[in-house]
């Protein structure tokens, strides 16, 4: 099993004002599987995604990534593992406004491998595959919302991650663009990576292999 959570809980605040967002979550995601995480606002969807993406380690319970207990990985190794094995796509895109499209996508590959020329070559290849071959030298402010999200997807998969996480990836897009971006997401993981999508949108859940619903608290 690629991702395995057992009894995972997460709270915020101090003893006098503690808020429990997740409690006793069990979840398995296999390699190549497409999973939607749904639930009402405040149910802990994004919190769960941050735990799965190794961005939040202040949880109780056990989380194993490909059989390795994440809680036993030292912070530096966890960062390296996240860079090499995990891709993240955000609702608000989070691409660097002063960098070109190509530089935005190349940055994770350059950081991981230390070879700028190889990173740029890889970035251009991925951008062409997501339909942005004509936008390589553009800045983000020259792109539409759908194009920005394609950049975000390209950046997330440039290191060929084992799992791609997407947090409300179509939340800022209209209906036609949403369908287009979902196609790109699914194509991006066609090589066998798992896809885990947090969304309120039932249309997204309908396209996944399985849906995991968090109850509101």
FITI-509274 format. One line per field, with one value per residue (C-alpha): residue number from 1; x, y, z; residue in one letter. Coordinates in steps of 0.1 Angstrom, whole numbers, plus 2048, in hexadecimal, padded with zeros to 3 digits. Each point is the difference from the previous one (the first is absolute). Example, Ala and Ser with C-alpha at 12.3 -4.5 7.8 and 13.67 -1.06 7.14 Angstrom:
<recs>
nr	[1, 2] .
px	[87B, 80E] .
py	[7D3, 822] .
pz	[84E, 7F9] .
rest	[a, s] .
</recs>
This chain:
<recs>
nr	[1, 2, 3, 4, 5, 6, 7, 8, 9, 10, 11, 12, 13, 14, 15, 16, 17, 18, 19, 20, 21, 22, 23, 24, 25, 26, 27, 28, 29, 30, 31, 32, 33, 34, 35, 36, 37, 38, 39, 40, 41, 42, 43, 44, 45, 46, 47, 48, 49, 50, 51, 52, 53, 54, 55, 56, 57, 58, 59, 60, 61, 62, 63, 64, 65, 66, 67, 68, 69, 70, 71, 72, 73, 74, 75, 76, 77, 78, 79, 80, 81, 82, 83, 84, 85, 86, 87, 88, 89, 90, 91, 92, 93, 94, 95, 96, 97, 98, 99, 100, 101, 102, 103, 104, 105, 106, 107, 108, 109, 110, 111, 112, 113, 114, 115, 116, 117, 118, 119, 120, 121, 122, 123, 124, 125, 126, 127, 128, 129, 130, 131, 132, 133, 134, 135, 136, 137, 138, 139, 140, 141, 142, 143, 144, 145, 146, 147, 148, 149, 150, 151, 152, 153, 154, 155, 156, 157, 158, 159, 160, 161, 162, 163, 164, 165, 166, 167, 168, 169, 170, 171, 172, 173, 174, 175, 176, 177, 178, 179, 180, 181, 182, 183, 184, 185, 186, 187, 188, 189, 190, 191, 192, 193, 194, 195, 196, 197, 198, 199, 200, 201, 202, 203, 204, 205, 206, 207, 208, 209, 210, 211, 212, 213, 214, 215, 216, 217] .
px	[800, 80E, 7EE, 7F3, 7F1, 7F5, 7EE, 80C, 7F3, 80A, 7F8, 807, 803, 80C, 7F0, 7E6, 7F4, 809, 7ED, 801, 7FE, 807, 7F9, 809, 804, 809, 808, 812, 80B, 810, 819, 7EE, 7DF, 7EB, 7EF, 7E9, 7FE, 7DF, 7ED, 7F1, 815, 812, 800, 826, 806, 81D, 80F, 7FF, 810, 81C, 807, 800, 818, 818, 7FA, 7F1, 810, 7EE, 7E7, 7F8, 7FE, 814, 807, 815, 80C, 809, 805, 815, 7F3, 800, 802, 823, 80E, 816, 7F5, 81B, 7F9, 7DB, 806, 815, 7E6, 7E4, 814, 807, 7E0, 7E4, 7F0, 7E8, 7E6, 7EF, 7DF, 811, 81C, 81D, 817, 81C, 7F3, 823, 80C, 7F8, 7E9, 81E, 814, 7E2, 7FE, 825, 806, 7F7, 815, 81E, 7FD, 7FF, 81B, 815, 802, 7F0, 803, 7F0, 7E5, 7F7, 7FF, 7EA, 7E9, 7FB, 7F8, 7E6, 7F1, 7FB, 7EF, 7E6, 7FA, 815, 81B, 7F8, 802, 823, 80E, 7E0, 7FC, 7E3, 7EE, 7FE, 7ED, 7DB, 7F5, 7FF, 823, 80D, 7F2, 810, 821, 7F9, 7FA, 81F, 815, 7F0, 809, 822, 813, 7E9, 7F2, 7F1, 7E1, 7EF, 7EB, 7E8, 7EE, 7E0, 813, 7E2, 7F1, 80A, 7F6, 7E0, 7EE, 810, 823, 7FA, 7FA, 81F, 816, 7F2, 80A, 823, 802, 7F6, 818, 81C, 7FE, 7FB, 823, 7F4, 801, 7E4, 7E9, 7EF, 7E8, 7EF, 7E0, 7DD, 7F7, 7EC, 80A, 824, 7F8, 7ED, 81F, 815, 803, 7F5, 7F3, 808, 7E8, 808, 7E3, 7FB, 807] .
py	[800, 822, 815, 7F2, 813, 7EF, 813, 822, 81E, 825, 81C, 825, 819, 7FD, 7EC, 81B, 804, 7E0, 7F8, 7DD, 801, 7DB, 7E2, 7DC, 801, 7E0, 803, 7EB, 80B, 7E8, 809, 80B, 805, 820, 80B, 81D, 80E, 812, 80F, 821, 81F, 7FB, 7DB, 7FE, 7F9, 817, 7F6, 7DC, 809, 812, 7E2, 7E9, 818, 800, 825, 7FB, 7E8, 80B, 7E4, 7E2, 7DD, 7EF, 80A, 7EA, 80A, 7E2, 7EC, 81A, 810, 825, 809, 7EF, 814, 81D, 822, 804, 7DD, 807, 820, 7ED, 7E4, 819, 811, 7DF, 7EC, 819, 81A, 81B, 814, 81D, 812, 822, 7F3, 80D, 805, 81A, 820, 80E, 7DF, 7F4, 7E2, 7EA, 80C, 7FA, 7DC, 7FA, 80B, 7DF, 7EC, 817, 7FF, 7DA, 7F9, 81F, 802, 820, 7F7, 7DD, 810, 819, 7E5, 7EA, 81E, 808, 7DC, 7FE, 822, 7F4, 7E1, 815, 816, 81E, 7FD, 823, 810, 7F6, 823, 810, 80D, 7F5, 822, 7F9, 7DF, 7F7, 7EF, 7DE, 805, 809, 7E0, 7ED, 810, 7F4, 7DD, 800, 80C, 7E5, 7E3, 80C, 7E9, 7E3, 7FC, 7E0, 812, 821, 813, 81B, 817, 80E, 802, 80D, 817, 820, 7F4, 800, 7E0, 7FC, 807, 7E8, 7E3, 809, 802, 7DE, 7F0, 80E, 7F4, 7DD, 800, 80C, 7E1, 7E8, 7F2, 7EF, 81B, 801, 81E, 80E, 81D, 815, 80F, 80B, 7F9, 7DF, 800, 7FB, 7E4, 7EF, 7FE, 7F0, 7DA, 805, 81C, 805, 817, 813, 808, 823, 807] .
pz	[800, 7F6, 81B, 820, 81D, 820, 81C, 7F5, 814, 7FE, 819, 800, 81D, 824, 81C, 808, 7DC, 7EE, 7E0, 7F3, 7DA, 7F8, 816, 7FA, 7DB, 7ED, 7DB, 7E6, 7DE, 7E7, 7E5, 7E1, 813, 7FC, 820, 808, 824, 805, 81D, 80C, 808, 820, 7FF, 7FD, 7DB, 7FB, 822, 7F6, 7DE, 812, 816, 7E1, 7EE, 81E, 805, 823, 819, 820, 7FF, 815, 7F1, 7E5, 7DD, 7E9, 7DE, 7EB, 820, 812, 820, 7F8, 825, 801, 7E3, 80A, 7F3, 7E5, 7F2, 801, 7EB, 7E7, 7FE, 7FA, 7E4, 7EF, 805, 805, 7E9, 80C, 7ED, 811, 7FB, 7FF, 7E9, 815, 7E3, 803, 7EF, 7F5, 7F1, 7DD, 7FB, 7F8, 81E, 817, 7F4, 800, 823, 813, 7E7, 803, 826, 801, 7E6, 7FF, 7DA, 7F3, 7DB, 806, 815, 7E4, 7E6, 816, 808, 7DB, 7F8, 81C, 7F6, 7DD, 80C, 814, 7E1, 809, 7E6, 7F3, 823, 80A, 805, 80D, 823, 816, 7FC, 7DA, 805, 805, 820, 7EE, 7F2, 823, 80D, 7E4, 80B, 823, 7F4, 7EB, 81E, 816, 7E8, 7F3, 818, 7F7, 823, 80D, 80C, 7F5, 819, 7F4, 819, 7EF, 7DF, 7ED, 81B, 7ED, 7DE, 7EB, 7F5, 7DE, 80D, 81E, 7E8, 7ED, 81F, 80D, 7DF, 804, 824, 7F6, 7E2, 817, 816, 7E3, 806, 820, 81C, 819, 7FF, 81F, 7FB, 81B, 7F2, 807, 7DC, 7FB, 7DB, 80B, 818, 7E4, 7EB, 81C, 808, 824, 816, 825, 812, 820, 816, 80D, 825] .
rest	[x, x, x, x, x, x, x, x, x, x, x, x, x, x, x, x, x, x, x, x, x, x, x, x, x, x, x, x, x, x, x, x, x, x, x, x, x, x, x, x, x, x, x, x, x, x, x, x, x, x, x, x, x, x, x, x, x, x, x, x, x, x, x, x, x, x, x, x, x, x, x, x, x, x, x, x, x, x, x, x, x, x, x, x, x, x, x, x, x, x, x, x, x, x, x, x, x, x, x, x, x, x, x, x, x, x, x, x, x, x, x, x, x, x, x, x, x, x, x, x, x, x, x, x, x, x, x, x, x, x, x, x, x, x, x, x, x, x, x, x, x, x, x, x, x, x, x, x, x, x, x, x, x, x, x, x, x, x, x, x, x, x, x, x, x, x, x, x, x, x, x, x, x, x, x, x, x, x, x, x, x, x, x, x, x, x, x, x, x, x, x, x, x, x, x, x, x, x, x, x, x, x, x, x, x, x, x, x, x, x, x, x, x, x, x, x, x] .
</recs>
